[in-house]
Amino acid sequence: MSLLSCSKNDITEEKVYTDKIIGEWKLTHITVNGENHTNRCNTKGVVHFKSDKSLSSEFFGSVRGACTSAGIKNGYWKNENNSYSINFNDVFPKPTTEVSLFDNDTKLLVMEEIEPNTIVIRTFIKL
């Protein structure tokens, strides 16, 4: 009969850091230059931020009266000193730099200047 023992020093605790942006986020509101552009179709959009700093997204728009998916798109995100930036690759034309979490990290605001003097703000809630 053998007896094995472990001391507390034999066990290495690995601390896992989970960023507050990780998870699935649902689009709830879109404004363009302060005007509401939210509708039933575009609020089907979702973004999934993954722990490996990648993301996948699916956005919807109305095409000839039918709500149509733009397909699954991939990109990446980063957090540098609690300053987020995201890039949806071909979904948005350039990297997005204005990203804010608010309401106890349950809402996400993404602001993008798509052309000079045209600001699009997308608001998401965490699912």
Secondary structure as the mmCIF struct_conf table of DSSP 4:
data_model
#
loop_
_struct_conf.conf_type_id
_struct_conf.id
_struct_conf.beg_label_comp_id
_struct_conf.beg_label_asym_id
_struct_conf.beg_label_seq_id
_struct_conf.end_label_comp_id
_struct_conf.end_label_asym_id
_struct_conf.end_label_seq_id
HELX_RH_3T_P HELX_RH_3T_P1 LYS A 8 ASP A 10
HELX_LH_PP_P HELX_LH_PP_P1 ILE A 11 LYS A 15
TURN_TY1_P TURN_TY1_P1 LYS A 20 ILE A 21
STRN STRN1 GLY A 23 VAL A 32
TURN_TY1_P TURN_TY1_P2 ASN A 33 GLY A 34
STRN STRN2 GLU A 35 ASN A 36
TURN_TY1_P TURN_TY1_P3 ARG A 40 CYS A 41
HELX_RH_3T_P HELX_RH_3T_P2 ASN A 42 LYS A 44
STRN STRN3 VAL A 46 PHE A 49
TURN_TY1_P TURN_TY1_P4 SER A 51 ASP A 52
BEND BEND1 LYS A 53 LYS A 53
STRN STRN4 SER A 54 VAL A 63
TURN_TY1_P TURN_TY1_P5 ARG A 64 GLY A 65
STRN STRN5 ALA A 66 GLU A 80
TURN_TY1_P TURN_TY1_P6 ASN A 81 ASN A 82
STRN STRN6 SER A 83 ASN A 87
TURN_TY1_P TURN_TY1_P7 ASN A 89 ASP A 90
BEND BEND2 VAL A 91 LYS A 94
STRN STRN7 THR A 96 PHE A 102
TURN_TY1_P TURN_TY1_P8 ASP A 103 THR A 106
STRN STRN8 LYS A 107 GLU A 115
TURN_TY1_P TURN_TY1_P9 PRO A 116 ASN A 117
STRN STRN9 THR A 118 LYS A 126
#
